[in-house]
């Protein structure tokens, strides 16, 4: 469980460097908020990662073959991430926008690929009774990294250059490599695909055969819409806090550092025990509803203006709800994956979950222009309703033990 927290940290660290922290950098560089929303497409790799996931299921890197199919890929991807994050920090978006975008896309691609392998690793190594707790610990590490990159980076932004900030993040990424080196390779309980063609079609065929058409469609719909509103809001949340609510980056960082981490820790720890006590279906809906409530607090902040009590409440509930909601969300997805092709299956499901930010994120600026900041966050809360309805159905229908064939 301790190593899962380290792996979660490594997975979460690059995310904000191509989303919220990148927003802060572009905001400080006086880039128009419409252009900032457009640049949410930088992270499209998180949505398309299922396209190359079969390669990660099929092949083991010869150079790092001793580490195994999962661990070998993670090590090489983390080394490349260290280099790419450091290089991104050396480019000025005001004068070198094209190379800046290219490097940001590279970081997102490598990060999405790392997520593919780490998600598969978790699904393979955790026993059914460990999934909720394991997912909660992993999410705690993941969210801790997001707090670090979303607070430490913003706190430093008023005092040092973005080159130094991204260099520091690259150094943290380098330290995180120790986690996968200390971890065990999942037991060989399933034979991986023997050809690339098999790696492409087997994940879909296996899901269809095991779940059936109707349940599979429900799972896909649930994955796409459960966190849609939350992800859509993320496209401009930092820009809102700075321009809409008039907080400077140091203030944003201070609140996220204290209350963001507290909410993440409490939510991550509580999720596993609450799911074990009350069951997945009930908690999935409850945590999803709490996620939607968070955006209403940001809508209230847009109305009140610069209010630290409202801001603190929003950040605390936001991190608490997201840690709990993500833990149950990930645990449910683990339950439908088969170890032989878990990288592709998990990548397909989590790719669908990111459409709210990666595909529809560029429209966030248009929504703000049309209804203002408060209307924007109310709209994102309403977007959660379809996901809650489907969650109540799908959690009871999904078989909570993956195939081990």
ZAMARGU-4260 file (C-alpha; in steps of 0.2 Angstrom, whole numbers, plus 5000, padded with zeros to 4 digits):
<rodrens>
0) 5000/5000/5000 | 5014/5012/5004 | 5022/5009/4987 | 5005/5011/4979 | 5005/5029/4986
5) 5022/5032/4978 | 5016/5026/4961 | 5001/5037/4963 | 5012/5052/4966 | 5022/5048/4951
10) 5006/5046/4940 | 4998/5062/4947 | 5014/5074/4946 | 5014/5077/4927 | 4995/5080/4926
15) 4994/5098/4932 | 5010/5103/4922 | 4999/5102/4906 | 4983/5108/4914 | 4981/5119/4929
20) 4999/5124/4932 | 5000/5127/4914 | 4985/5138/4915 | 4993/5148/4929 | 5009/5150/4918
25) 4999/5156/4903 | 4988/5167/4914 | 5004/5175/4921 | 5010/5177/4903 | 4994/5187/4899
30) 4987/5174/4886 | 4969/5177/4882 | 4957/5165/4892 | 4950/5159/4876 | 4967/5153/4870
35) 4970/5145/4887 | 4954/5135/4885 | 4959/5130/4868 | 4976/5124/4875 | 4966/5111/4885
40) 4968/5101/4869 | 4986/5098/4874 | 4981/5084/4885 | 4971/5075/4872 | 4983/5061/4874
45) 4973/5056/4890 | 4958/5053/4880 | 4967/5044/4865 | 4978/5033/4876 | 4968/5018/4872
50) 4975/5019/4854 | 4993/5014/4859 | 4989/5004/4875 | 4989/4987/4865 | 5008/4990/4862
55) 5010/4991/4881 | 5000/4975/4884 | 5009/4965/4870 | 5027/4970/4872 | 5040/4969/4885
60) 5055/4981/4883 | 5071/4970/4880 | 5082/4982/4889 | 5072/4982/4904 | 5065/4964/4903
65) 5071/4959/4920 | 5059/4972/4927 | 5044/4963/4919 | 5031/4968/4907 | 5023/4982/4918
70) 5038/4989/4928 | 5049/4990/4913 | 5038/5002/4903 | 5035/5012/4919 | 5054/5015/4921
75) 5058/5021/4904 | 5042/5032/4903 | 5047/5040/4919 | 5065/5044/4913 | 5058/5052/4897
80) 5045/5062/4908 | 5060/5069/4918 | 5068/5075/4902 | 5052/5082/4894 | 5046/5092/4910
85) 5063/5100/4912 | 5064/5105/4893 | 5046/5112/4894 | 5051/5124/4908 | 5065/5131/4897
90) 5053/5137/4883 | 5044/5154/4884 | 5026/5153/4878 | 5025/5172/4873 | 5039/5170/4860
95) 5040/5152/4857 | 5022/5146/4857 | 5025/5132/4844 | 5039/5122/4853 | 5030/5126/4869
100) 5014/5117/4863 | 5025/5103/4856 | 5034/5100/4872 | 5017/5101/4882 | 5010/5088/4871
105) 5025/5077/4873 | 5023/5078/4892 | 5005/5074/4891 | 5008/5059/4879 | 5021/5051/4891
110) 5011/5055/4906 | 4996/5046/4898 | 5006/5031/4893 | 5013/5030/4911 | 4995/5030/4917
115) 4990/5016/4905 | 5004/5005/4913 | 5001/5010/4931 | 4982/5008/4930 | 4985/4990/4923
120) 4998/4987/4936 | 4985/4991/4950 | 4972/4981/4942 | 4983/4966/4940 | 4991/4966/4958
125) 4976/4970/4969 | 4965/4956/4975 | 4946/4960/4974 | 4945/4963/4992 | 4960/4976/4991
130) 4953/4986/4977 | 4944/5000/4986 | 4958/5002/4999 | 4971/5001/4986 | 4963/5013/4974
135) 4960/5025/4989 | 4979/5024/4993 | 4984/5026/4975 | 4972/5041/4973 | 4979/5049/4989
140) 4997/5048/4982 | 4990/5055/4965 | 4980/5069/4973 | 4995/5073/4984 | 5006/5076/4968
145) 4992/5087/4961 | 4992/5097/4977 | 5011/5099/4976 | 5011/5104/4958 | 4996/5115/4961
150) 5002/5123/4976 | 5021/5123/4977 | 5022/5128/4959 | 5009/5143/4961 | 5018/5148/4978
155) 5035/5149/4968 | 5027/5158/4953 | 5028/5175/4962 | 5046/5173/4966 | 5055/5162/4954
160) 5054/5159/4935 | 5044/5145/4927 | 5060/5137/4922 | 5065/5134/4940 | 5047/5128/4944
165) 5047/5115/4930 | 5065/5110/4934 | 5059/5107/4952 | 5045/5096/4946 | 5057/5086/4935
170) 5067/5083/4950 | 5052/5076/4960 | 5048/5065/4945 | 5066/5058/4945 | 5064/5054/4964
175) 5048/5045/4960 | 5056/5032/4950 | 5061/5023/4966 | 5043/5018/4969 | 5042/5006/4954
180) 5060/5000/4956 | 5055/4994/4974 | 5038/4987/4969 | 5035/4969/4964 | 5029/4964/4946
185) 5011/4957/4946 | 5010/4938/4947 | 5009/4929/4930 | 4991/4924/4932 | 4986/4928/4914
190) 4996/4925/4898 | 4998/4942/4888 | 4993/4943/4870 | 5005/4934/4858 | 5002/4946/4843
195) 4999/4964/4841 | 4983/4960/4832 | 4977/4950/4847 | 4982/4964/4859 | 4970/4976/4849
200) 4954/4965/4848 | 4955/4954/4863 | 4952/4968/4876 | 4935/4972/4867 | 4930/4954/4864
205) 4934/4949/4882 | 4924/4963/4889 | 4909/4959/4878 | 4909/4940/4882 | 4911/4943/4901
210) 4899/4958/4904 | 4886/4956/4889 | 4881/4970/4878 | 4869/4979/4889 | 4881/4980/4904
215) 4896/4984/4893 | 4886/4999/4886 | 4881/5005/4903 | 4899/5004/4909 | 4905/5014/4894
220) 4891/5027/4897 | 4895/5028/4915 | 4914/5030/4912 | 4911/5045/4900 | 4899/5055/4910
225) 4902/5051/4929 | 4916/5065/4930 | 4911/5075/4915 | 4906/5091/4924 | 4920/5090/4936
230) 4933/5088/4922 | 4924/5102/4911 | 4926/5114/4926 | 4945/5110/4927 | 4948/5118/4910
235) 4947/5136/4918 | 4947/5134/4937 | 4964/5142/4940 | 4960/5156/4928 | 4944/5159/4937
240) 4952/5160/4954 | 4965/5173/4948 | 4954/5183/4936 | 4936/5180/4941 | 4939/5179/4960
245) 4954/5191/4961 | 4966/5179/4971 | 4984/5180/4967 | 4994/5164/4964 | 5002/5165/4982
250) 4985/5165/4990 | 4978/5151/4979 | 4994/5141/4983 | 4992/5144/5002 | 4974/5138/5002
255) 4977/5123/4991 | 4992/5118/5001 | 4983/5118/5018 | 4965/5113/5014 | 4968/5104/4997
260) 4980/5092/5005 | 4968/5090/5021 | 4953/5086/5010 | 4963/5074/4999 | 4970/5064/5014
265) 4953/5063/5023 | 4944/5058/5007 | 4957/5045/5002 | 4957/5037/5019 | 4938/5038/5021
270) 4934/5031/5004 | 4940/5013/5007 | 4932/5011/5024 | 4915/5018/5018 | 4914/5007/5003
275) 4918/4992/5013 | 4905/4997/5025 | 4891/5003/5014 | 4895/4995/4997 | 4900/5002/4980
280) 4884/5007/4973 | 4878/5018/4987 | 4895/5026/4989 | 4898/5029/4971 | 4882/5039/4970
285) 4885/5048/4986 | 4903/5053/4981 | 4897/5059/4964 | 4884/5070/4971 | 4897/5078/4983
290) 4908/5081/4968 | 4894/5091/4960 | 4891/5101/4975 | 4909/5107/4975 | 4906/5117/4959
295) 4891/5126/4967 | 4903/5132/4980 | 4914/5139/4966 | 4898/5147/4958 | 4895/5155/4975
300) 4913/5162/4975 | 4909/5170/4958 | 4894/5179/4966 | 4903/5184/4982 | 4919/5189/4974
305) 4935/5188/4984 | 4930/5178/4999 | 4942/5168/5009 | 4929/5158/5019 | 4920/5153/5003
310) 4936/5149/4994 | 4942/5138/5008 | 4926/5129/5009 | 4926/5126/4990 | 4944/5119/4990
315) 4941/5108/5005 | 4925/5100/4998 | 4933/5099/4981 | 4948/5089/4986 | 4938/5079/4998
320) 4925/5074/4986 | 4937/5071/4971 | 4948/5060/4982 | 4932/5049/4987 | 4924/5050/4970
325) 4940/5045/4961 | 4944/5031/4973 | 4927/5022/4970 | 4927/5026/4951 | 4944/5018/4949
330) 4940/5003/4960 | 4924/5000/4949 | 4935/5001/4933 | 4947/4989/4940 | 4934/4976/4943
335) 4930/4975/4925 | 4948/4973/4919 | 4956/4956/4915 | 4975/4955/4919 | 4980/4948/4902
340) 4974/4964/4893 | 4971/4976/4908 | 4982/4990/4900 | 4970/4992/4885 | 4954/4989/4894
345) 4958/5002/4908 | 4965/5014/4895 | 4949/5013/4885 | 4938/5016/4900 | 4949/5031/4908
350) 4950/5039/4890 | 4932/5040/4890 | 4931/5048/4907 | 4942/5063/4901 | 4932/5069/4887
355) 4924/5083/4898 | 4941/5092/4899 | 4951/5086/4884 | 4938/5086/4870 | 4925/5098/4877
360) 4937/5109/4887 | 4940/5122/4873 | 4921/5126/4874 | 4923/5132/4892 | 4928/5149/4887
365) 4913/5151/4876 | 4902/5146/4891 | 4910/5159/4902 | 4908/5172/4889 | 4889/5167/4888
370) 4883/5165/4906 | 4898/5172/4916 | 4908/5163/4929 | 4894/5158/4941 | 4883/5152/4927
375) 4898/5141/4921 | 4900/5132/4938 | 4881/5130/4940 | 4881/5122/4922 | 4895/5110/4927
380) 4886/5104/4942 | 4870/5100/4932 | 4882/5090/4920 | 4884/5078/4934 | 4866/5072/4935
385) 4866/5059/4920 | 4882/5051/4928 | 4873/5049/4945 | 4858/5041/4937 | 4869/5029/4927
390) 4881/5026/4942 | 4866/5020/4953 | 4862/5006/4939 | 4879/5001/4934 | 4887/4998/4951
395) 4874/4985/4954 | 4876/4976/4937 | 4895/4975/4935 | 4903/4959/4941 | 4915/4964/4955
400) 4928/4951/4951 | 4938/4952/4934 | 4941/4937/4924 | 4957/4928/4928 | 4958/4918/4912
</rodrens>
